[in-house]
Amino acid sequence: VSPRGAGYTFGQDISEQFNHTNGLMLVARAHQLTMEGYTWCHERNVVTVFSAPNYCYRCGNQAAILEVDEHHKYNFIQFDPAPRRGEPHVSRRAPDYFL
């Protein structure tokens, strides 16, 4: 179980086995903060995509969208949050509670 008790953690061996058993090239997962909008792990067997820029109006993170074409080529589109009038500039540092 993950440190937050909200799911399971797994290593590269499990992701490689899962992809092989299921005929997959990649597991694309979401809903975990990543400062650049996406993060590869497990030798590119798993990618985390996060689509909420400046999460909770205070994390300063980028967001991303993963595009996969008919030839299984990947392309990430990263974007910054839209400026909000009257809101202070947020640094690109993950708050301690996300580390």
N, C-alpha and C positions, 0 to 999 in steps of 0.2 A: 504494500500500500504506500502511496506517496506520502511525503511529510505532512501535507495538509489533510490527508485522509480522504481525498476527493477522487482518487484514481489509482492506477498502478504505474510503477516505474519499471522499465525494462532496458536491457542493454543491447549492444550491437548484435550479439549472437541471436537473440530472440527476433529482432527485426529482420535479419538476414533469413532466418528459418521461416518466418511468417511470409515474407515476400516470395521465397522459393516455393513453399508449399502451396501458395495461392496463385502462383503465376503472375506475380506483380513485380513491377520495377521500382515502386515507390509507395510509401505511406505518407500522405499529406494530412497533417493534423492542424488543428486550430485551437483558439481560445487559450493561449498562453502568451503573455507579454514577451515580445522580442523587440529590442530597440531599433533594429533596422527594418522591421516589417516582416522579415522571414529569417530563419536560421536552419541551416543544414546540420544533420548529425548522423552518426552511425555510418560513416563513409558514404554519405548521400543516399542511404536507404530510407531515411525519414527526413521530412521537412516540416517545420512549424511555420504557419502563416498567420499573421495577426493583422486584422483589418480595421482596428480602431486607433486612428492617429491621436496622439496626446491623450492616452487613456486616462479616464477620470479627470481630465483637464489639468493634469499635473505631472505626467510621466515624461513628456517631451519626446515620445517615440514616434517613429515613422510607421506607416501602415503599408501593406502590400496586398496585391492580388496575384494569384498564380494562374497563368494561362498555359494550357497544354494543347498543342496543335494535333492534327490528324497523324503526324509522324512521331508523336510522343516527345516532341521537343518542348522544353520548358522555357517560359519567359516570366519574369517577375516585374510587375509594375509597382514601383514604390511611390508613395506620396506623403507629403507633410500635411499637418492639420491646417485647415483654413483659419486665417487670423480672425480673432474675435475682438470686437471693439471694446475697449476698456479693460481688457484682460492683460495681465503682465506677461512678459516673455518667460517661457518655461525652458529651463536648461534640459539637455538631453542626458539625464542621469536617472537611472531607475531608483525609485525610493527604496529604502532599506527593507520595507515589508514585502517587496517583490523578489528580493535576492535570496 
